[in-house]
Amino acid sequence: METLGQVFRDGELIVAVDLATDVSDQGKTKEEDLSRLKIGLKSIILFILNFSKKIGTLK
């Protein structure tokens, strides 16, 4: 899966934002930051899938 994101420095931290979902995370290195962002994106996708199943919009 590909997405569009933005990475920028905020003081001592590097912040990555996924522009499609507005999920963001931060880290001390770009690699740490992107790794944490991937975890956040996986979590939100799993939440949406589980929620959709519960309300019956996804079978």
N, C-alpha and C positions, 0 to 999 in steps of 0.2 A: 504494500500500500504506500502510495506517495501522498505527500501533503505539502502545503506551502507554509513556511515558518519564518520567524525573524529571530535573530540572535544579537544581543547587545550587552554591553557592560554597564553595570549599575554599581558604582563604587568598586568594591573588591570582588563582587560576584558577577558571574556571567548569567544572563537570563535568556531562556529560549521560550518562544511563544508559538504555538500552533495556531495559525490564523483561521483555520476552518472551524475549530472547536473552542478557541480561546483558552485552551489548557496551557498552563505555563509551569516552568520549574526553574530552579536556579542551582548553580554549583560553582566551585572554585576554578574548574577547568571546563573547556567546551565539551570535552568527552564525557565528564561527569554529568554535566548539565543535560546533554542530549540523551544520555542513558536514563536519567531520571525522568525526562520528558516522555520517553517511550513507555516507561512504566505507567506514568499518569495517563497516557493515551489508551493503553491497554485496559486500564481500570475503568475509564469512562465508557469505552466501547462495550466491555462486559456488562457494566451497569445498564446501559441502554438496551442491550440484547435481553437481559434478564427482565427488565421492566416491561419491555414490549411483549415478552411471552406471558407475563402475569396479567396484562390488560387485554391480551388476545389479539394484538395487532400483528404479531409475528408467530408463525406456526412452524 
